[in-house]
């Protein structure tokens, strides 16, 4: 599969709509802007902005996404800072971290996953994870183990 030019231009501002099918933003890709994807999207690099995925958004274990996301399904292995709206199922894998707010029809928390902020799941599956009361986000940039100021 050939990656569209918009995905190859690391660090560029882009506003684009990608057709259905699976798309991947590789480890060395950093983009910012507004992106609408008609199918599935895997992010292994970095993204800053607004993102709408009509399929499943997979955020890889070393990936960082900052912004507002609207997706059908979410598989979080890396880090998200922002507002996330999931129409169906959100899965938070071991080592994943979300700071901000998340709402989903079904939320599945694996052991070792973390959410700092508000969460709203119609149904929840906690896999060996203690139930924590959502805490308001105070100053994420000072509390985070991730050097967010060095990301972009």
Secondary structure, 3 states (H helix, E strand, C coil): CCCCHHHHCCCCEEEEEECCCEEEECCCCEEEEEEEECCEEEECCEEEEEEEEEEEEEECCCCEEEEEEEEEEEEECCEEEEEEEEEEEEEECCCCEEEEEEEEEEEEECCCCEEEEEEEEEEEEECCCCCCCCCCCCCHHHHCCCCHHHCC
